[in-house]
Amino acid sequence: MSSNLKIFIQFSLFLLSICSLSCSGNDDDNKYKKDSLTTFIRKETKKEPDEKYQRPPIVNIVDTVTAKMIIIYTKDSAANFERISLKLGKIYGAKLPAYLKKNKLKIIGPPMAWYKKQKAPYFFEAGIPINKKGTKSIAGVQIREIKAGKAVIAHFYGPFQQLPLGYDAVKEWIKDNNKTLAGSPYETYVTDPVDKNGKQVDPYKIKTDIIFPIK
């Protein structure tokens, strides 16, 4: 089993475990070109973190360039955060792997997601980068291409529930540096959220990249 596929499956199981608890990756930086500017941010914001997590996240913002990618994805919605976890688990663990198997394709990067907004109800697209386009379709699975281009990326270390703080940090950076958006932001789940023994990793050691395309 390839390391990317292993991370992909473990991430799906991790998301399902989040939902179960609520209801009762290896770094892949090589896909980005060398950073041109790095700013380290670690500060409190006006938004209060989840009661379960009293520490603020660490957000490292870079002005860089992303590589061209081919993505398979599917659209869905969720009424709350717990439902997102459940649905992403099914998408990453079953629906998209079925397309990969049918077309004999390879995963070349971590899982990704686009969110229309950062509060409920959530409307999102969940996908993965692949080595080439498939020719055999599966209902609900679509293909898109992302062109290489400039981007501002927040390397976010913290619980998924605190991700909106990362979005706020990038928006503030873009405003302060007079940058212009060139597309919808998206997330990539870089770090494997479970270790080799299947135990959950400290959420403050899990890396999620929040990517804002810019002109």
N, C-alpha and C positions, 0 to 999 in steps of 0.2 A: 504494500500500500504506500503511495507517495506521501511525503510529509504534508503537502498542501491538502490532499484529500483527508488525511488524518485530522488535521487542524479543523477542516471544514465540518467533519462529522462531530468532533468533540465540541465545537462551538454550538452546533445544533442541539446537542444533548445538554449543554450548559444553559441555553436559553429555556429549554423545557424545564430544567430544574428550578430556574428562577420562578417560573409560573407556578410550579408545584408548591414551593415554599410560600408564595404570596397568597395562594388560594387556600390552605388548611385552616499559527501563526507565528510562533517565531517571527521576529521583525522581518519585514519585507521592504526595507527602505530602498533597495536597489532599483525599484521601478521608478524612482524619482531621480532626476538629474541633481547634481550637486547644489546644495542650498546656497543662495546668494546673500541671505540675511537671516540672522537668528536672533530672536528676542525671547528672553525667559520671563514668564509671568507666573507669579504665585501670590494671589491676593484674595481677600474677601470681596464679595459682591453684595449688592443689595438683596439678592435672592437668598433665602435661607436654604441650606442643603437639607437633604432628606434627614429625618430624625435619626435614622439608623446610621448615618454617616456624618460625623461631626467635623471631620477634616475636609478642607477645600481641595479640589483637584489640582494637579499640576498641569499647566498648559504651556507648551513650548511652540511658539508661532514662527513659521518660516515663510519667506517669499521665494518661491521655487518654480520648477517646471515639471509637469506631469507627462507621462508617456502615453502614447496611443494605445487604446484597449478595445477589445471586442467583449461585450457584456451580454450574457443571457439573464433575463429578469422576469419577474411577474409582479402584477399589481395586487394590492389588497388594502384592507382597512381594519381598524381596531377601535373599540370603544374606550379602552384604557391601556395602561402600560403592561399589565399582566397579559392581556390579550395579544399585544404585540409580540411578547416573548413566545407565546404559544404558536402564533402563526409563523413567525420567523423560523422557529424550530422545524415546523412542517415543511416550509419552503426550502430551507437549506438542507434538511435531512432527507427529503423525499422527492419533492416536485422537480427541483433543478437537477439533482443527481440522476433522475429518470431520463432527462434530456441528454445529459452527458453520456450515459450508458447507451442510449439508443443511437447516438451519433458518434460514439467512440472518440470523445473529446477529452481534453485535459484541462484541469484548473491551473491557472498561472498566477494566481494572487488570492488575497483574502476576500471573504464575503463583504458585500457592499450594500448600502441602503440609501434611498432618497426619501425625505419626509417633506410633505407639503407645509407642515407647521409643527411647532414643538409643544403642542398641547392637545388634549383629547377634544373631539374624536380625531384619531390619527389616520391619515391617508398616505400610503407609502409604496415604494417600489423596492423590491429586494432582489439582488443579483450577485453574480460572480463573474470574474474575468476568465475567458477561455482562450485556447490557442488558435482557434479558427471558427468560422461560421459552420453550423450544422445544416444538413439538407432535409432531415426528417423532423417534422414539427410535432409538438405536443401541445395540447390545448392549454392556453393561458400563459405559455412561455414565449417571450418575445426577445428580439435581438436589437441591440443598439451599439453604435460605435462612439467612443470618446476620442476626440482628436487630441494630439499633443498640444500643450499650451501652458501659459502662465497660470499660476495658482497660489493662493495663500493657504497654508495648511497648519492646522493646530494639532500637534502631537499631544493627545489628551491622555492623562494617567489618572484614572479614578473610576468610581462606579458608573454604570450606564445611566442611572437615574440622575446623575449630575451633568450629563452631556449638554443640556441647554446652557450651562455656564460657559462651556467651550465655544458654543455658537456666539454667545454674547461677546466673548473676548475677541473672536475673529472680526466680528462686525465693528467693534470699537477700533481695532487695528486698521481695518480698511478705511474707516472714516478718518482716522488720524493721519493716515499716509496718502490720502486723496486717490485711492484706487477705485476702479469701476468694475462691478460684477459683469461676468460674461456667461453666466449660466447658473443653474440651480446647484446649491451645495449638496454634498453627499458625505456619507461616512464609510470608512473601511475598518474592519475589525481585525487589526494587525496581530495582536498577541494571542496565543493560545490561552483561553481562560481556565483550562485545567492542566495540571501537571502530568508527568508520565505515569503517575500512580492513580490518575483519575480524580484527584482532589482539586477543589476549586482554589485558584490562585488568589492571593491578596488583591482586591479590586484596585488598589492604588499602584499595582504593578502591571495592570492590564492596559495595553496601549490601543487607543482608538484614534484614527486620523479623521479629522473633520476638514473637508476640502472645499474651498470656495474658488471656482474658476474666475479669473480676472482678465481684463484686457491689457 
